[in-house]
Amino acid sequence: MATAQAETTEQQRDREDERASGAQQRRHRIAVLALPGVPPFELGIPSRVFGSAQDSEGRPLYDVTVCTADGAPVLSDAGFTVQPAAGPEALAAADTVIVPPTHAMPELGDGGPLPPGITAAIARIRPGTRLVSICTGSYVLAAAGLLDGRPATTHWNLAPEFRRAYPEVKVDEDVLFVDDGDVLTSAGVAAGVDLCLHLIRRDHGTAVANRAARMCVVPPWRDGGQAQYIDRPVPEPTLASTTATRAWALEHLDEPLPLTRLAEHARMSLRSFTRRFRDEAGMTPVQWLTAQRLEMAKHLLETTDLPIDLVAHRSGFGTANSLRTHMRTAYGIPPATWRRTFNPHQDAAEPTA
């Protein structure tokens, strides 16, 4: 009996070791490709943001490696040299490859080819690897043919040039980032932070992303898109803003919020409110409300054991069926599956229609 008990204990230890080993293997590997002329701020975003992502026990969830196309140092656009931790072999081993911008390849603005060494390095990326660009890093992905036929974004000020240079890319300069599944692109500079937090949220849920955002002292989610930053040739001569109404709406998501009620709160006509809201938030009021309600629903699913119909009510969707429809449209999965993925300690049976 003692022998059997010892064998059982040993087997339990083996399983624990296997689980610990599996947890290490599951750590997501990110390679950040530093190219000549890289801006230091954008280069540092992935290491800072993904390096702040931890599980509930404080263990890091990502391994981030800065590499170059040939393993040699590169000169940043700030005048100092970046010493990489690895060469192109990091690209071959990565689960996600992130390409920050470069200010040393003006030929890409005319649709010119990548230097042969960079082309060879990118060719080492395994099929199925997640590809991400920050700001004008999108030029590198486009020049490599990796954005053809796909939706993408880049800095709003360069969108016309980008469109001319890469006509096969479906450019949207009004958004902060574009998630096209295995290829993601972000707008200028700080939008890279938004995209990295989005990836953490997609990989590990809202709670983990929010903790990472707090560690970086940045908002976990920014409203709107690049539209609010674009320099308009003829700005509207008004100081009216929808900011206060958006803040008020966030406190009343569980209530009906028709457009007329929002416009009344902002003390604007329906037409003026809709136009001003889109200028400031980069999306329509209905789109914005749906996005905020989805964020609220995800938070409740991940952090509480509330029944799904009550989650739907508190987030403003009214019914579990409505919440299920919106989550399937936005994320491809129903609320119960989201809860099992990001809140595995809760057992949730999805309500039937």
PALOLO-635828 format. One line per field, with one value per residue: residue number from 1; residue in three letters; x, y, z of N, C-alpha, C in turn. Coordinates in steps of 0.05 Angstrom, whole numbers. Layout:
<atoms>
num <- [NUM_...]
residu <- [Ala_...]
n.x <- [X_...]
n.y <- [Y_...]
n.z <- [Z_...]
ca.x <- [X_...]
ca.y <- [Y_...]
ca.z <- [Z_...]
c.x <- [X_...]
c.y <- [Y_...]
c.z <- [Z_...]
</atoms>
This chain:
<atoms>
num <- [1_2_3_4_5_6_7_8_9_10_11_12_13_14_15_16_17_18_19_20_21_22_23_24_25_26_27_28_29_30_31_32_33_34_35_36_37_38_39_40_41_42_43_44_45_46_47_48_49_50_51_52_53_54_55_56_57_58_59_60_61_62_63_64_65_66_67_68_69_70_71_72_73_74_75_76_77_78_79_80_81_82_83_84_85_86_87_88_89_90_91_92_93_94_95_96_97_98_99_100_101_102_103_104_105_106_107_108_109_110_111_112_113_114_115_116_117_118_119_120_121_122_123_124_125_126_127_128_129_130_131_132_133_134_135_136_137_138_139_140_141_142_143_144_145_146_147_148_149_150_151_152_153_154_155_156_157_158_159_160_161_162_163_164_165_166_167_168_169_170_171_172_173_174_175_176_177_178_179_180_181_182_183_184_185_186_187_188_189_190_191_192_193_194_195_196_197_198_199_200_201_202_203_204_205_206_207_208_209_210_211_212_213_214_215_216_217_218_219_220_221_222_223_224_225_226_227_228_229_230_231_232_233_234_235_236_237_238_239_240_241_242_243_244_245_246_247_248_249_250_251_252_253_254_255_256_257_258_259_260_261_262_263_264_265_266_267_268_269_270_271_272_273_274_275_276_277_278_279_280_281_282_283_284_285_286_287_288_289_290_291_292_293_294_295_296_297_298_299_300_301_302_303_304_305_306_307_308_309_310_311_312_313_314_315_316_317_318_319_320_321_322_323_324_325_326_327_328_329_330_331_332_333_334_335_336_337_338_339_340_341_342_343_344_345_346_347_348_349_350_351_352_353]
residu <- [Met_Ala_Thr_Ala_Gln_Ala_Glu_Thr_Thr_Glu_Gln_Gln_Arg_Asp_Arg_Glu_Asp_Glu_Arg_Ala_Ser_Gly_Ala_Gln_Gln_Arg_Arg_His_Arg_Ile_Ala_Val_Leu_Ala_Leu_Pro_Gly_Val_Pro_Pro_Phe_Glu_Leu_Gly_Ile_Pro_Ser_Arg_Val_Phe_Gly_Ser_Ala_Gln_Asp_Ser_Glu_Gly_Arg_Pro_Leu_Tyr_Asp_Val_Thr_Val_Cys_Thr_Ala_Asp_Gly_Ala_Pro_Val_Leu_Ser_Asp_Ala_Gly_Phe_Thr_Val_Gln_Pro_Ala_Ala_Gly_Pro_Glu_Ala_Leu_Ala_Ala_Ala_Asp_Thr_Val_Ile_Val_Pro_Pro_Thr_His_Ala_Met_Pro_Glu_Leu_Gly_Asp_Gly_Gly_Pro_Leu_Pro_Pro_Gly_Ile_Thr_Ala_Ala_Ile_Ala_Arg_Ile_Arg_Pro_Gly_Thr_Arg_Leu_Val_Ser_Ile_Cys_Thr_Gly_Ser_Tyr_Val_Leu_Ala_Ala_Ala_Gly_Leu_Leu_Asp_Gly_Arg_Pro_Ala_Thr_Thr_His_Trp_Asn_Leu_Ala_Pro_Glu_Phe_Arg_Arg_Ala_Tyr_Pro_Glu_Val_Lys_Val_Asp_Glu_Asp_Val_Leu_Phe_Val_Asp_Asp_Gly_Asp_Val_Leu_Thr_Ser_Ala_Gly_Val_Ala_Ala_Gly_Val_Asp_Leu_Cys_Leu_His_Leu_Ile_Arg_Arg_Asp_His_Gly_Thr_Ala_Val_Ala_Asn_Arg_Ala_Ala_Arg_Met_Cys_Val_Val_Pro_Pro_Trp_Arg_Asp_Gly_Gly_Gln_Ala_Gln_Tyr_Ile_Asp_Arg_Pro_Val_Pro_Glu_Pro_Thr_Leu_Ala_Ser_Thr_Thr_Ala_Thr_Arg_Ala_Trp_Ala_Leu_Glu_His_Leu_Asp_Glu_Pro_Leu_Pro_Leu_Thr_Arg_Leu_Ala_Glu_His_Ala_Arg_Met_Ser_Leu_Arg_Ser_Phe_Thr_Arg_Arg_Phe_Arg_Asp_Glu_Ala_Gly_Met_Thr_Pro_Val_Gln_Trp_Leu_Thr_Ala_Gln_Arg_Leu_Glu_Met_Ala_Lys_His_Leu_Leu_Glu_Thr_Thr_Asp_Leu_Pro_Ile_Asp_Leu_Val_Ala_His_Arg_Ser_Gly_Phe_Gly_Thr_Ala_Asn_Ser_Leu_Arg_Thr_His_Met_Arg_Thr_Ala_Tyr_Gly_Ile_Pro_Pro_Ala_Thr_Trp_Arg_Arg_Thr_Phe_Asn_Pro_His_Gln_Asp_Ala_Ala_Glu_Pro_Thr_Ala]
n.x <- [17_39_78_46_22_67_81_37_43_91_76_41_76_105_66_57_107_106_64_86_129_101_76_119_134_90_96_92_130_160_188_222_235_288_304_350_351_310_260_271_229_184_209_217_166_140_172_165_108_89_124_102_59_30_13_-37_-6_39_75_113_83_101_159_203_244_292_315_359_364_411_437_474_491_446_436_398_345_354_406_438_466_434_440_427_394_393_397_370_352_318_271_254_240_199_132_103_118_142_144_174_174_217_263_300_295_275_260_219_173_160_144_187_236_252_315_361_381_344_298_312_316_262_239_251_213_164_108_43_59_45_39_59_55_82_62_95_120_88_100_143_121_85_119_142_102_64_17_-18_-82_-105_-137_-110_-72_-37_6_-35_-19_12_-19_-41_6_22_-21_-15_35_27_-20_-50_-64_-114_-126_-140_-142_-168_-169_-142_-117_-113_-140_-130_-133_-84_-49_-32_-38_-16_-31_2_58_40_-4_16_22_-32_-45_-11_-32_-83_-70_-52_-100_-130_-103_-102_-143_-185_-173_-118_-95_-111_-82_-30_-33_-40_10_42_23_-17_-77_-122_-154_-166_-213_-243_-209_-156_-181_-194_-147_-130_-109_-153_-171_-209_-230_-287_-321_-331_-337_-362_-368_-368_-347_-362_-412_-399_-371_-412_-447_-419_-428_-480_-490_-523_-573_-626_-600_-615_-601_-624_-628_-575_-558_-591_-570_-519_-536_-544_-565_-592_-566_-520_-496_-485_-449_-407_-393_-373_-328_-297_-292_-282_-317_-386_-439_-470_-436_-394_-420_-434_-383_-364_-401_-390_-338_-350_-382_-345_-310_-343_-354_-304_-289_-329_-381_-431_-494_-503_-546_-554_-505_-512_-554_-531_-491_-518_-540_-588_-613_-592_-589_-581_-531_-501_-504_-478_-426_-410_-408_-368_-324_-326_-340_-385_-412_-407_-364_-324_-320_-304_-253_-224_-237_-229_-243_-295_-355_-396_-457_-481_-539_-598_-629]
n.y <- [-24_24_29_35_83_117_114_139_190_204_203_246_288_285_301_353_375_370_404_453_456_459_508_542_532_553_607_664_681_739_775_834_873_911_962_1000_1070_1069_1096_1109_1110_1082_1033_1015_1005_952_919_945_945_891_867_880_848_800_737_715_700_730_716_725_733_737_731_777_797_838_844_846_850_825_814_852_915_973_1040_1086_1134_1174_1181_1148_1082_1019_960_896_839_793_760_747_697_700_717_673_639_663_674_719_773_838_900_959_1029_1056_1107_1110_1091_1118_1103_1067_1096_1107_1059_1027_972_928_927_874_843_852_832_778_765_773_732_689_684_642_609_629_657_712_777_844_914_978_1043_1072_1025_994_1003_970_919_922_930_881_851_832_855_858_861_864_896_954_1002_1064_1119_1176_1222_1204_1172_1183_1180_1127_1099_1109_1085_1032_1004_958_951_958_1015_1047_1105_1127_1100_1074_1026_966_902_846_792_750_789_852_923_987_1056_1121_1127_1131_1099_1049_1030_1024_982_940_932_916_866_838_837_807_759_744_767_819_834_822_855_905_907_909_958_993_986_1010_1060_1081_1092_1036_1030_1070_1117_1122_1142_1156_1198_1240_1266_1285_1339_1385_1420_1461_1476_1466_1522_1521_1509_1468_1403_1332_1305_1306_1282_1231_1212_1213_1176_1128_1118_1102_1057_1013_1031_1050_1084_1121_1158_1208_1220_1223_1267_1306_1309_1330_1379_1393_1396_1339_1328_1361_1339_1286_1294_1322_1284_1241_1267_1275_1225_1188_1151_1129_1148_1102_1059_1070_1065_1010_987_1003_977_925_921_928_882_841_851_839_785_763_775_765_722_729_711_701_728_770_796_814_850_889_909_934_909_884_830_761_737_780_799_754_753_801_791_746_769_808_780_728_687_661_690_653_620_658_670_620_617_662_666_617_594_598_565_568_560_569_607_582_597]
n.z <- [0_17_-23_-68_-55_-56_-109_-131_-110_-135_-188_-187_-177_-224_-261_-243_-255_-310_-322_-304_-339_-387_-380_-384_-437_-463_-461_-497_-554_-576_-628_-641_-695_-706_-749_-790_-773_-737_-694_-626_-587_-609_-618_-566_-546_-551_-516_-466_-459_-468_-434_-386_-379_-340_-309_-261_-218_-222_-261_-321_-385_-436_-478_-500_-553_-580_-645_-703_-775_-790_-744_-729_-697_-703_-727_-693_-705_-670_-664_-634_-624_-631_-597_-614_-585_-613_-678_-744_-732_-690_-712_-740_-698_-672_-646_-653_-695_-692_-725_-719_-740_-793_-809_-848_-899_-949_-999_-996_-992_-1044_-1062_-1070_-1069_-1014_-979_-997_-953_-912_-936_-939_-885_-868_-897_-867_-829_-800_-832_-812_-768_-726_-750_-740_-745_-726_-732_-786_-797_-826_-879_-888_-883_-925_-969_-970_-990_-956_-940_-982_-1010_-960_-903_-873_-833_-824_-806_-805_-833_-874_-904_-958_-990_-978_-999_-1054_-1063_-1050_-1076_-1072_-1020_-971_-945_-884_-855_-811_-763_-701_-699_-739_-737_-769_-759_-767_-783_-762_-758_-737_-722_-719_-675_-610_-618_-625_-573_-560_-595_-577_-525_-541_-564_-520_-491_-527_-526_-471_-443_-413_-359_-351_-391_-371_-323_-343_-370_-327_-302_-340_-337_-373_-410_-413_-457_-512_-535_-600_-661_-709_-734_-700_-694_-742_-782_-799_-859_-857_-799_-756_-732_-672_-602_-579_-550_-546_-504_-449_-452_-470_-425_-388_-411_-404_-352_-352_-381_-375_-386_-433_-488_-532_-593_-591_-537_-522_-553_-531_-479_-491_-507_-560_-629_-663_-712_-709_-663_-679_-721_-695_-656_-687_-710_-664_-638_-678_-696_-704_-658_-645_-659_-623_-573_-575_-574_-524_-491_-502_-481_-427_-418_-428_-386_-341_-351_-345_-293_-255_-228_-249_-276_-347_-371_-335_-340_-392_-384_-349_-380_-420_-463_-458_-468_-463_-512_-547_-529_-541_-597_-611_-590_-619_-669_-663_-640_-654_-619_-568_-506_-463_-478_-480_-426_-404_-427_-408_-355_-324_-275_-267_-281_-334_-363_-426_-440_-470_-533]
ca.x <- [0_57_90_26_19_91_79_17_55_111_61_30_99_111_46_62_131_98_48_105_144_83_72_142_133_68_102_91_155_157_213_219_256_299_316_365_334_286_256_273_203_168_224_214_138_133_185_152_80_87_139_85_37_35_-11_-47_15_61_94_112_68_114_187_207_272_298_334_363_363_436_450_492_477_435_436_371_342_361_435_453_466_418_453_405_399_393_396_346_342_295_247_246_230_178_103_94_140_133_162_171_181_245_265_324_289_255_251_194_151_154_138_212_240_267_343_362_385_319_280_321_309_233_233_255_189_149_80_26_68_29_55_49_71_76_65_104_129_70_113_160_104_73_140_147_78_48_-9_-34_-109_-113_-142_-87_-70_-10_3_-55_-7_25_-38_-42_30_21_-41_-3_58_18_-49_-64_-70_-138_-117_-160_-127_-184_-170_-117_-104_-129_-135_-139_-127_-55_-34_-44_-23_-25_-26_27_71_27_-23_30_14_-60_-45_1_-52_-104_-61_-53_-128_-139_-90_-105_-167_-185_-160_-89_-88_-114_-60_-7_-37_-35_38_54_10_-30_-105_-124_-169_-172_-237_-241_-187_-139_-197_-194_-120_-124_-110_-174_-166_-228_-242_-312_-318_-348_-323_-379_-354_-384_-332_-377_-434_-388_-366_-439_-458_-405_-440_-508_-491_-545_-599_-629_-586_-619_-585_-638_-621_-547_-557_-603_-550_-498_-548_-540_-584_-585_-547_-494_-484_-475_-425_-386_-385_-356_-303_-281_-288_-273_-337_-413_-447_-479_-412_-380_-435_-431_-356_-362_-417_-375_-317_-363_-391_-321_-300_-360_-351_-278_-283_-351_-396_-458_-507_-499_-568_-549_-483_-524_-570_-514_-475_-535_-550_-615_-618_-569_-587_-569_-503_-488_-502_-457_-400_-403_-401_-343_-301_-329_-347_-406_-402_-398_-338_-305_-316_-287_-226_-211_-245_-233_-252_-324_-369_-419_-472_-493_-568_-609_-645]
ca.y <- [0_47_31_46_111_130_116_159_216_209_210_273_306_285_317_380_383_373_429_475_457_468_537_556_530_568_635_674_693_762_786_861_877_939_969_1026_1093_1063_1114_1094_1107_1060_1008_1007_1000_924_909_957_937_862_860_886_829_777_722_722_694_748_705_739_718_740_735_797_798_857_833_860_832_809_811_874_939_992_1067_1096_1161_1193_1185_1128_1055_999_934_877_814_770_765_738_671_706_719_645_625_679_671_745_791_866_917_988_1044_1063_1132_1108_1078_1135_1090_1052_1115_1106_1032_1014_946_926_917_845_831_852_813_751_762_769_706_668_682_618_613_628_676_737_800_869_938_1002_1068_1067_997_983_1005_947_896_926_926_852_839_818_869_858_852_865_922_962_1030_1075_1146_1190_1242_1190_1154_1186_1169_1098_1089_1110_1067_1004_1006_933_951_972_1033_1062_1123_1138_1083_1072_1001_947_874_828_765_744_813_875_947_1009_1084_1134_1130_1119_1078_1023_1022_1014_956_920_925_900_839_825_832_785_734_736_778_847_838_822_879_928_908_918_986_1007_986_1029_1086_1089_1082_1009_1032_1098_1119_1134_1134_1178_1220_1262_1279_1295_1368_1391_1445_1482_1466_1477_1544_1516_1497_1447_1378_1309_1291_1303_1264_1204_1205_1208_1151_1106_1112_1095_1037_994_1043_1056_1109_1128_1181_1233_1224_1233_1295_1324_1313_1348_1404_1398_1384_1312_1329_1372_1320_1263_1303_1328_1259_1226_1281_1272_1197_1172_1131_1139_1143_1074_1043_1075_1052_981_980_1007_957_900_922_923_855_825_854_825_757_754_781_759_697_736_697_716_746_793_810_828_873_909_922_950_893_876_802_744_732_803_798_732_761_821_779_729_787_822_763_701_667_670_699_631_612_679_666_596_623_682_663_588_584_599_547_582_548_590_604_575_618]
ca.z <- [0_18_-49_-87_-48_-65_-138_-137_-105_-155_-212_-184_-181_-253_-275_-237_-270_-338_-324_-302_-364_-407_-376_-396_-466_-474_-461_-525_-562_-593_-639_-650_-715_-707_-774_-790_-772_-720_-672_-600_-573_-621_-614_-538_-538_-545_-492_-443_-455_-465_-410_-362_-378_-322_-301_-234_-199_-227_-280_-347_-405_-462_-481_-521_-561_-601_-664_-728_-798_-793_-718_-724_-687_-723_-717_-690_-716_-649_-665_-619_-636_-618_-597_-612_-570_-631_-706_-757_-721_-672_-729_-746_-674_-659_-650_-664_-704_-692_-741_-714_-765_-800_-823_-864_-924_-963_-1024_-991_-997_-1072_-1069_-1077_-1056_-989_-983_-998_-927_-897_-949_-931_-857_-866_-909_-847_-812_-805_-839_-789_-748_-725_-759_-728_-751_-711_-748_-814_-801_-846_-904_-890_-888_-951_-989_-971_-1002_-935_-936_-1007_-1007_-932_-891_-857_-827_-820_-796_-822_-850_-896_-917_-987_-1002_-975_-1018_-1081_-1065_-1046_-1083_-1066_-991_-964_-924_-868_-838_-790_-740_-686_-708_-753_-730_-790_-751_-764_-790_-749_-763_-720_-732_-711_-649_-587_-626_-620_-546_-561_-608_-559_-504_-554_-568_-493_-486_-545_-517_-443_-430_-405_-333_-355_-406_-354_-305_-358_-375_-302_-297_-359_-332_-397_-410_-425_-482_-521_-552_-626_-679_-718_-745_-682_-695_-769_-785_-819_-872_-847_-775_-750_-713_-648_-580_-569_-549_-537_-484_-424_-457_-470_-397_-375_-423_-392_-325_-357_-403_-371_-393_-461_-495_-560_-602_-583_-509_-521_-564_-511_-457_-501_-514_-589_-647_-670_-734_-699_-645_-694_-736_-675_-643_-705_-712_-640_-630_-700_-702_-698_-630_-642_-659_-598_-551_-577_-566_-495_-478_-505_-461_-401_-417_-425_-358_-323_-356_-335_-264_-238_-235_-255_-299_-372_-376_-319_-353_-415_-374_-338_-401_-437_-486_-452_-466_-468_-541_-559_-522_-556_-625_-613_-585_-642_-691_-657_-632_-665_-598_-550_-480_-445_-487_-471_-397_-400_-436_-392_-327_-323_-249_-267_-299_-344_-384_-443_-441_-495_-545]
c.x <- [17_71_71_22_43_90_59_28_75_98_50_52_106_92_50_86_123_82_66_121_127_78_95_141_111_74_107_117_151_185_206_242_264_314_332_346_309_284_256_247_188_182_219_186_133_146_172_124_77_102_124_62_45_10_-17_-26_41_82_91_98_82_144_191_237_274_320_338_365_388_450_468_477_467_434_407_369_348_392_451_449_450_433_432_413_402_393_370_335_319_269_236_233_206_150_91_119_128_154_156_179_211_244_290_320_268_245_225_170_143_147_163_216_255_296_344_365_360_298_287_313_279_225_236_231_172_120_63_35_52_47_42_67_62_82_74_119_112_82_131_144_92_94_146_123_60_22_-26_-61_-120_-120_-118_-89_-41_-15_-15_-41_6_6_-40_-18_30_2_-29_19_49_-12_-64_-73_-95_-133_-141_-145_-142_-183_-143_-102_-124_-121_-147_-131_-98_-37_-48_-26_-34_-18_0_33_55_6_-10_24_-14_-60_-33_-18_-75_-95_-61_-82_-139_-128_-98_-128_-163_-170_-130_-80_-91_-91_-35_-9_-31_-5_52_43_-2_-59_-106_-139_-174_-195_-228_-217_-171_-155_-196_-168_-114_-127_-130_-168_-184_-242_-269_-309_-337_-331_-339_-364_-373_-370_-348_-400_-423_-382_-392_-450_-445_-416_-469_-510_-514_-572_-601_-616_-590_-604_-598_-631_-593_-545_-569_-584_-528_-509_-542_-563_-574_-563_-520_-480_-471_-449_-402_-376_-366_-329_-285_-274_-279_-293_-364_-419_-456_-455_-396_-394_-432_-404_-353_-378_-403_-352_-328_-371_-367_-310_-317_-357_-325_-274_-306_-363_-425_-469_-505_-522_-566_-526_-494_-539_-552_-497_-492_-546_-578_-620_-592_-566_-575_-539_-488_-484_-479_-429_-391_-395_-373_-319_-303_-336_-369_-396_-393_-371_-317_-299_-299_-258_-211_-218_-250_-243_-282_-335_-394_-432_-486_-523_-577_-626_-674]
c.y <- [25_51_44_76_128_134_138_187_224_217_238_294_308_303_346_391_388_398_453_478_468_498_553_555_547_598_644_688_715_771_814_867_906_943_995_1049_1089_1085_1099_1090_1083_1033_997_999_970_913_920_946_907_852_865_866_805_762_728_716_710_738_719_721_719_742_754_800_819_845_851_840_815_805_833_898_957_1019_1077_1124_1183_1196_1166_1100_1036_972_913_853_790_779_754_712_676_708_691_631_639_669_696_761_820_883_946_1003_1047_1089_1133_1095_1094_1122_1075_1070_1117_1077_1016_988_949_919_887_831_830_833_784_745_757_742_684_665_658_625_611_646_701_760_826_892_961_1026_1060_1041_983_984_980_922_898_920_896_837_826_832_870_846_853_894_929_992_1038_1103_1162_1209_1229_1172_1158_1175_1138_1086_1088_1089_1038_1003_980_932_968_990_1047_1079_1135_1122_1082_1047_984_918_857_800_760_767_837_900_969_1036_1095_1132_1115_1099_1050_1013_1010_986_934_912_909_871_824_818_809_758_725_750_807_852_840_847_904_930_918_948_1002_1008_1006_1057_1097_1079_1055_1010_1061_1098_1130_1125_1158_1202_1244_1277_1292_1326_1375_1418_1468_1472_1480_1499_1540_1503_1474_1420_1356_1294_1286_1282_1235_1195_1198_1181_1127_1098_1103_1074_1017_1005_1046_1083_1114_1154_1207_1240_1235_1261_1314_1329_1332_1375_1413_1387_1356_1312_1339_1352_1297_1270_1308_1302_1243_1240_1276_1243_1179_1150_1142_1133_1114_1055_1045_1062_1022_972_982_985_929_899_916_894_836_827_838_794_746_757_774_732_704_719_714_735_772_810_826_852_895_923_936_935_883_847_786_739_755_804_777_740_781_809_761_747_799_804_735_680_678_677_676_621_632_675_642_600_641_683_634_577_585_580_561_567_569_586_597_597_614]
c.z <- [0_-9_-69_-81_-58_-95_-146_-133_-126_-181_-211_-188_-211_-268_-269_-252_-299_-342_-323_-328_-386_-405_-388_-426_-478_-473_-490_-532_-582_-602_-650_-670_-716_-733_-772_-790_-755_-699_-645_-586_-583_-617_-586_-530_-533_-520_-467_-438_-450_-440_-384_-360_-361_-316_-272_-212_-204_-246_-307_-367_-433_-459_-505_-527_-583_-619_-687_-751_-801_-766_-710_-712_-709_-710_-716_-702_-695_-647_-648_-631_-618_-620_-594_-595_-588_-660_-718_-747_-702_-687_-735_-723_-662_-665_-661_-671_-705_-707_-735_-740_-769_-815_-841_-891_-940_-988_-1020_-995_-1026_-1081_-1077_-1061_-1030_-996_-981_-971_-910_-910_-941_-902_-854_-877_-889_-828_-819_-814_-814_-766_-749_-731_-750_-738_-733_-729_-777_-817_-821_-873_-909_-897_-917_-973_-991_-982_-982_-929_-961_-1002_-979_-923_-873_-851_-824_-809_-815_-841_-875_-912_-948_-1001_-1001_-995_-1047_-1084_-1064_-1051_-1077_-1036_-987_-940_-910_-848_-815_-764_-726_-693_-723_-745_-752_-785_-747_-773_-778_-754_-745_-732_-719_-681_-627_-594_-624_-593_-546_-574_-591_-537_-516_-557_-541_-486_-502_-535_-490_-429_-420_-379_-336_-370_-388_-334_-319_-364_-350_-297_-315_-355_-358_-395_-424_-452_-488_-540_-580_-642_-686_-728_-727_-682_-722_-770_-807_-832_-863_-822_-769_-728_-689_-627_-568_-570_-538_-514_-459_-428_-458_-442_-383_-385_-410_-365_-328_-379_-400_-378_-423_-467_-525_-567_-593_-554_-506_-531_-544_-488_-466_-508_-543_-605_-654_-692_-724_-681_-660_-709_-717_-662_-661_-709_-688_-634_-653_-708_-695_-669_-626_-641_-632_-574_-551_-567_-536_-480_-480_-485_-433_-398_-413_-397_-339_-326_-344_-305_-245_-246_-241_-278_-324_-378_-360_-330_-377_-406_-365_-359_-422_-462_-482_-448_-472_-498_-555_-554_-539_-585_-629_-609_-607_-665_-687_-653_-643_-644_-581_-523_-462_-453_-478_-441_-391_-407_-417_-362_-321_-297_-247_-288_-308_-366_-401_-444_-469_-506_-538]
</atoms>
